[in-house]
Amino acid sequence: MAALYPDLEERVVIVTGGAGGIGEAVVRAFAAQKARIGVLDVDTARGQALQAELGDAALFVPCDVTDIDGLKAAIQAVRDRFGPIDVLINNAAHDERHDTLEVTEAYWDGRMAVNLKHQFFAAQAVLPDMKARGKGAIVNLGSCSWVIGQGGMAAYTASKSAVLGLTRSLARDFGEFGVRVNAIAPGWIMTERQLSLWVTPETEKSIYENQCLKRPLVPDDVARVIVFMSSDEAGAITNQHHIVDGGWN
């Protein structure tokens, strides 16, 4: 059974990209803590199904995080329903592979928008709530791809490495108001997307050769760390980059 953190009960949490993959696991983990969760995602069918399953604990708001005005409106919808935001999980991203020589300016800007830009503006939208309360937690999802020097996705790895710089800047600027900001870098997490698109017998063999832990990493492995980092048990932890990769790095 997962650990329970009583301070998270009734806390208002936003999870971007919360309808599937790691995000869905995070939403379910916060629901187990009896938090109130705003689920933001472009996948309306899955988001609505998740809200129906979780009932009054969750509010699904359709949201394309690359539309900053729409993102701000979605955050406001969660605030209108549940109250000021206590926790933000910047999870939404897209790890599309791409050939460096074929990347256009528009494609590059699109990767920055879906992987990095929205994290800043989502934080900007919730920080006044946290400042007013004198407390808050933001967890930004990065990636181990840039740490291990993975190729074939330069725009993705560039955007995800920038998450660490964003995290440390926000942590420094808002620590005096009791706001903690940390980054989580997942390794090879066996989501539906990874399994359907990227994981082959050959890549799986390579994964386990590199990981210290010789088992698949699943979304719940990341979700448990995120929930802990959002709780008062992690009250002295901020400005950090936590890697969840089974010991690859």
Contacts in CASP RR format, 6 or more apart in sequence:
PFRMAT RR
TARGET T0000
AUTHOR 0000-0000-0000
METHOD contacts of the structure
MODEL  1
MAALYPDLEERVVIVTGGAGGIGEAVVRAFAAQKARIGVLDVDTARGQAL
QAELGDAALFVPCDVTDIDGLKAAIQAVRDRFGPIDVLINNAAHDERHDT
LEVTEAYWDGRMAVNLKHQFFAAQAVLPDMKARGKGAIVNLGSCSWVIGQ
GGMAAYTASKSAVLGLTRSLARDFGEFGVRVNAIAPGWIMTERQLSLWVT
PETEKSIYENQCLKRPLVPDDVARVIVFMSSDEAGAITNQHHIVDGGWN
2 29 0 8 1.000
2 32 0 8 1.000
2 224 0 8 1.000
2 227 0 8 1.000
3 224 0 8 1.000
3 228 0 8 1.000
4 32 0 8 1.000
4 33 0 8 1.000
5 33 0 8 1.000
5 227 0 8 1.000
5 228 0 8 1.000
5 231 0 8 1.000
5 232 0 8 1.000
5 233 0 8 1.000
7 231 0 8 1.000
7 232 0 8 1.000
8 30 0 8 1.000
8 33 0 8 1.000
8 34 0 8 1.000
8 35 0 8 1.000
8 87 0 8 1.000
8 227 0 8 1.000
8 230 0 8 1.000
8 231 0 8 1.000
9 33 0 8 1.000
9 34 0 8 1.000
9 35 0 8 1.000
10 34 0 8 1.000
10 35 0 8 1.000
10 36 0 8 1.000
11 33 0 8 1.000
11 35 0 8 1.000
11 36 0 8 1.000
11 86 0 8 1.000
11 87 0 8 1.000
11 230 0 8 1.000
12 35 0 8 1.000
12 36 0 8 1.000
12 38 0 8 1.000
12 78 0 8 1.000
12 79 0 8 1.000
12 82 0 8 1.000
12 83 0 8 1.000
12 84 0 8 1.000
12 85 0 8 1.000
12 86 0 8 1.000
12 87 0 8 1.000
13 30 0 8 1.000
13 35 0 8 1.000
13 36 0 8 1.000
13 37 0 8 1.000
13 38 0 8 1.000
13 85 0 8 1.000
13 86 0 8 1.000
13 87 0 8 1.000
13 88 0 8 1.000
13 89 0 8 1.000
13 230 0 8 1.000
14 37 0 8 1.000
14 38 0 8 1.000
14 40 0 8 1.000
14 75 0 8 1.000
14 78 0 8 1.000
14 85 0 8 1.000
14 87 0 8 1.000
14 88 0 8 1.000
14 89 0 8 1.000
14 122 0 8 1.000
14 126 0 8 1.000
15 23 0 8 1.000
15 26 0 8 1.000
15 27 0 8 1.000
15 30 0 8 1.000
15 37 0 8 1.000
15 38 0 8 1.000
15 39 0 8 1.000
15 40 0 8 1.000
15 89 0 8 1.000
15 91 0 8 1.000
16 40 0 8 1.000
16 41 0 8 1.000
16 63 0 8 1.000
16 65 0 8 1.000
16 71 0 8 1.000
16 89 0 8 1.000
16 90 0 8 1.000
16 91 0 8 1.000
16 92 0 8 1.000
16 118 0 8 1.000
16 122 0 8 1.000
17 23 0 8 1.000
17 39 0 8 1.000
17 40 0 8 1.000
17 41 0 8 1.000
17 42 0 8 1.000
17 65 0 8 1.000
17 91 0 8 1.000
17 92 0 8 1.000
18 24 0 8 1.000
18 26 0 8 1.000
18 27 0 8 1.000
18 39 0 8 1.000
18 40 0 8 1.000
18 41 0 8 1.000
18 47 0 8 1.000
18 50 0 8 1.000
18 91 0 8 1.000
18 92 0 8 1.000
19 39 0 8 1.000
19 41 0 8 1.000
19 43 0 8 1.000
19 46 0 8 1.000
19 47 0 8 1.000
19 50 0 8 1.000
19 60 0 8 1.000
20 41 0 8 1.000
20 43 0 8 1.000
20 46 0 8 1.000
20 50 0 8 1.000
20 191 0 8 1.000
20 192 0 8 1.000
21 191 0 8 1.000
21 192 0 8 1.000
21 193 0 8 1.000
21 219 0 8 1.000
22 91 0 8 1.000
22 141 0 8 1.000
22 186 0 8 1.000
22 189 0 8 1.000
22 191 0 8 1.000
22 219 0 8 1.000
22 222 0 8 1.000
22 223 0 8 1.000
23 89 0 8 1.000
23 91 0 8 1.000
23 219 0 8 1.000
23 223 0 8 1.000
24 46 0 8 1.000
24 50 0 8 1.000
24 219 0 8 1.000
25 218 0 8 1.000
25 219 0 8 1.000
25 220 0 8 1.000
25 222 0 8 1.000
25 223 0 8 1.000
26 89 0 8 1.000
26 91 0 8 1.000
26 219 0 8 1.000
26 222 0 8 1.000
26 223 0 8 1.000
26 226 0 8 1.000
26 227 0 8 1.000
27 37 0 8 1.000
27 38 0 8 1.000
27 39 0 8 1.000
27 50 0 8 1.000
27 54 0 8 1.000
27 58 0 8 1.000
28 54 0 8 1.000
28 223 0 8 1.000
29 220 0 8 1.000
29 223 0 8 1.000
29 224 0 8 1.000
29 226 0 8 1.000
29 227 0 8 1.000
30 37 0 8 1.000
30 87 0 8 1.000
30 227 0 8 1.000
30 230 0 8 1.000
31 37 0 8 1.000
31 54 0 8 1.000
31 57 0 8 1.000
31 58 0 8 1.000
33 227 0 8 1.000
33 231 0 8 1.000
34 57 0 8 1.000
35 57 0 8 1.000
35 87 0 8 1.000
36 57 0 8 1.000
36 58 0 8 1.000
36 59 0 8 1.000
36 82 0 8 1.000
37 54 0 8 1.000
37 57 0 8 1.000
37 58 0 8 1.000
37 59 0 8 1.000
38 58 0 8 1.000
38 59 0 8 1.000
38 60 0 8 1.000
38 61 0 8 1.000
38 78 0 8 1.000
38 81 0 8 1.000
38 82 0 8 1.000
39 47 0 8 1.000
39 50 0 8 1.000
39 51 0 8 1.000
39 58 0 8 1.000
39 59 0 8 1.000
39 60 0 8 1.000
39 61 0 8 1.000
40 61 0 8 1.000
40 63 0 8 1.000
40 65 0 8 1.000
40 71 0 8 1.000
40 74 0 8 1.000
40 75 0 8 1.000
40 78 0 8 1.000
40 92 0 8 1.000
41 47 0 8 1.000
41 60 0 8 1.000
41 62 0 8 1.000
41 63 0 8 1.000
41 92 0 8 1.000
42 62 0 8 1.000
42 63 0 8 1.000
42 64 0 8 1.000
44 62 0 8 1.000
47 60 0 8 1.000
48 60 0 8 1.000
50 58 0 8 1.000
50 60 0 8 1.000
51 58 0 8 1.000
51 59 0 8 1.000
51 60 0 8 1.000
59 77 0 8 1.000
59 78 0 8 1.000
59 81 0 8 1.000
59 82 0 8 1.000
61 74 0 8 1.000
61 77 0 8 1.000
61 78 0 8 1.000
62 74 0 8 1.000
63 70 0 8 1.000
63 71 0 8 1.000
63 74 0 8 1.000
64 70 0 8 1.000
64 71 0 8 1.000
65 71 0 8 1.000
65 92 0 8 1.000
65 114 0 8 1.000
65 118 0 8 1.000
65 122 0 8 1.000
66 110 0 8 1.000
66 113 0 8 1.000
66 114 0 8 1.000
66 117 0 8 1.000
66 118 0 8 1.000
68 117 0 8 1.000
68 118 0 8 1.000
68 121 0 8 1.000
71 118 0 8 1.000
71 121 0 8 1.000
71 122 0 8 1.000
71 125 0 8 1.000
72 121 0 8 1.000
72 125 0 8 1.000
75 85 0 8 1.000
75 122 0 8 1.000
75 125 0 8 1.000
75 126 0 8 1.000
76 125 0 8 1.000
78 85 0 8 1.000
79 85 0 8 1.000
79 129 0 8 1.000
84 129 0 8 1.000
84 132 0 8 1.000
84 133 0 8 1.000
85 126 0 8 1.000
85 129 0 8 1.000
85 130 0 8 1.000
86 129 0 8 1.000
86 130 0 8 1.000
86 133 0 8 1.000
86 135 0 8 1.000
86 136 0 8 1.000
86 137 0 8 1.000
87 136 0 8 1.000
87 137 0 8 1.000
87 138 0 8 1.000
87 139 0 8 1.000
87 230 0 8 1.000
88 122 0 8 1.000
88 123 0 8 1.000
88 126 0 8 1.000
88 137 0 8 1.000
88 138 0 8 1.000
88 139 0 8 1.000
89 138 0 8 1.000
89 139 0 8 1.000
89 141 0 8 1.000
89 226 0 8 1.000
89 230 0 8 1.000
90 118 0 8 1.000
90 119 0 8 1.000
90 122 0 8 1.000
90 123 0 8 1.000
90 138 0 8 1.000
90 139 0 8 1.000
90 140 0 8 1.000
90 141 0 8 1.000
91 141 0 8 1.000
92 114 0 8 1.000
92 118 0 8 1.000
93 114 0 8 1.000
93 115 0 8 1.000
93 141 0 8 1.000
93 142 0 8 1.000
93 143 0 8 1.000
93 160 0 8 1.000
94 111 0 8 1.000
94 114 0 8 1.000
94 115 0 8 1.000
94 156 0 8 1.000
95 143 0 8 1.000
95 145 0 8 1.000
95 153 0 8 1.000
95 156 0 8 1.000
95 193 0 8 1.000
96 111 0 8 1.000
96 153 0 8 1.000
96 156 0 8 1.000
97 152 0 8 1.000
97 153 0 8 1.000
97 156 0 8 1.000
98 107 0 8 1.000
98 111 0 8 1.000
98 152 0 8 1.000
98 153 0 8 1.000
98 154 0 8 1.000
98 155 0 8 1.000
98 156 0 8 1.000
99 152 0 8 1.000
100 152 0 8 1.000
100 154 0 8 1.000
103 154 0 8 1.000
103 155 0 8 1.000
107 155 0 8 1.000
108 155 0 8 1.000
111 155 0 8 1.000
111 156 0 8 1.000
111 158 0 8 1.000
111 159 0 8 1.000
112 155 0 8 1.000
112 159 0 8 1.000
115 156 0 8 1.000
115 159 0 8 1.000
115 160 0 8 1.000
115 163 0 8 1.000
116 159 0 8 1.000
116 160 0 8 1.000
116 162 0 8 1.000
116 163 0 8 1.000
116 166 0 8 1.000
119 140 0 8 1.000
119 163 0 8 1.000
119 166 0 8 1.000
120 166 0 8 1.000
123 138 0 8 1.000
123 140 0 8 1.000
123 166 0 8 1.000
123 170 0 8 1.000
123 181 0 8 1.000
126 138 0 8 1.000
127 170 0 8 1.000
127 174 0 8 1.000
127 179 0 8 1.000
130 136 0 8 1.000
130 138 0 8 1.000
130 174 0 8 1.000
130 177 0 8 1.000
130 178 0 8 1.000
130 179 0 8 1.000
131 174 0 8 1.000
131 177 0 8 1.000
131 179 0 8 1.000
134 177 0 8 1.000
134 178 0 8 1.000
134 179 0 8 1.000
135 178 0 8 1.000
135 179 0 8 1.000
136 178 0 8 1.000
136 179 0 8 1.000
136 180 0 8 1.000
137 179 0 8 1.000
137 180 0 8 1.000
137 181 0 8 1.000
137 182 0 8 1.000
137 229 0 8 1.000
137 230 0 8 1.000
137 231 0 8 1.000
137 234 0 8 1.000
138 167 0 8 1.000
138 170 0 8 1.000
138 179 0 8 1.000
138 180 0 8 1.000
138 181 0 8 1.000
138 182 0 8 1.000
139 181 0 8 1.000
139 182 0 8 1.000
139 183 0 8 1.000
139 184 0 8 1.000
139 226 0 8 1.000
139 229 0 8 1.000
139 230 0 8 1.000
140 163 0 8 1.000
140 166 0 8 1.000
140 167 0 8 1.000
140 181 0 8 1.000
140 182 0 8 1.000
140 183 0 8 1.000
140 184 0 8 1.000
141 163 0 8 1.000
141 183 0 8 1.000
141 184 0 8 1.000
141 185 0 8 1.000
141 186 0 8 1.000
142 160 0 8 1.000
142 163 0 8 1.000
142 164 0 8 1.000
142 183 0 8 1.000
142 184 0 8 1.000
142 185 0 8 1.000
142 186 0 8 1.000
143 156 0 8 1.000
143 157 0 8 1.000
143 160 0 8 1.000
143 163 0 8 1.000
143 185 0 8 1.000
143 186 0 8 1.000
143 187 0 8 1.000
144 185 0 8 1.000
144 186 0 8 1.000
144 187 0 8 1.000
144 188 0 8 1.000
144 243 0 8 1.000
144 245 0 8 1.000
144 248 0 8 1.000
144 249 0 8 1.000
145 151 0 8 1.000
145 153 0 8 1.000
145 156 0 8 1.000
145 157 0 8 1.000
145 160 0 8 1.000
146 157 0 8 1.000
146 158 0 8 1.000
146 160 0 8 1.000
146 161 0 8 1.000
147 185 0 8 1.000
147 243 0 8 1.000
147 249 0 8 1.000
148 210 0 8 1.000
148 248 0 8 1.000
148 249 0 8 1.000
149 157 0 8 1.000
150 157 0 8 1.000
151 157 0 8 1.000
160 185 0 8 1.000
163 183 0 8 1.000
164 183 0 8 1.000
164 241 0 8 1.000
167 181 0 8 1.000
167 182 0 8 1.000
167 183 0 8 1.000
167 239 0 8 1.000
167 241 0 8 1.000
168 181 0 8 1.000
168 239 0 8 1.000
170 179 0 8 1.000
170 181 0 8 1.000
171 179 0 8 1.000
171 180 0 8 1.000
171 181 0 8 1.000
171 182 0 8 1.000
171 238 0 8 1.000
171 239 0 8 1.000
172 239 0 8 1.000
174 181 0 8 1.000
175 181 0 8 1.000
175 238 0 8 1.000
179 238 0 8 1.000
180 229 0 8 1.000
180 234 0 8 1.000
180 235 0 8 1.000
180 237 0 8 1.000
180 238 0 8 1.000
181 238 0 8 1.000
181 239 0 8 1.000
182 229 0 8 1.000
182 234 0 8 1.000
182 237 0 8 1.000
182 238 0 8 1.000
182 239 0 8 1.000
182 240 0 8 1.000
182 241 0 8 1.000
182 242 0 8 1.000
183 240 0 8 1.000
183 241 0 8 1.000
183 242 0 8 1.000
184 222 0 8 1.000
184 225 0 8 1.000
184 226 0 8 1.000
184 229 0 8 1.000
184 242 0 8 1.000
184 244 0 8 1.000
185 241 0 8 1.000
185 242 0 8 1.000
185 243 0 8 1.000
185 244 0 8 1.000
185 245 0 8 1.000
186 217 0 8 1.000
186 222 0 8 1.000
186 244 0 8 1.000
186 245 0 8 1.000
187 217 0 8 1.000
187 243 0 8 1.000
187 244 0 8 1.000
187 245 0 8 1.000
187 246 0 8 1.000
187 248 0 8 1.000
188 194 0 8 1.000
188 199 0 8 1.000
188 207 0 8 1.000
188 211 0 8 1.000
188 217 0 8 1.000
188 245 0 8 1.000
188 248 0 8 1.000
189 217 0 8 1.000
189 218 0 8 1.000
189 219 0 8 1.000
189 221 0 8 1.000
189 222 0 8 1.000
189 244 0 8 1.000
190 199 0 8 1.000
190 216 0 8 1.000
190 217 0 8 1.000
190 218 0 8 1.000
190 219 0 8 1.000
191 219 0 8 1.000
199 207 0 8 1.000
208 214 0 8 1.000
208 215 0 8 1.000
210 248 0 8 1.000
211 217 0 8 1.000
211 245 0 8 1.000
211 246 0 8 1.000
211 247 0 8 1.000
211 248 0 8 1.000
212 246 0 8 1.000
212 247 0 8 1.000
212 248 0 8 1.000
213 246 0 8 1.000
213 247 0 8 1.000
217 244 0 8 1.000
217 245 0 8 1.000
217 246 0 8 1.000
221 244 0 8 1.000
222 244 0 8 1.000
225 242 0 8 1.000
225 244 0 8 1.000
228 234 0 8 1.000
229 237 0 8 1.000
229 242 0 8 1.000
243 249 0 8 1.000
END
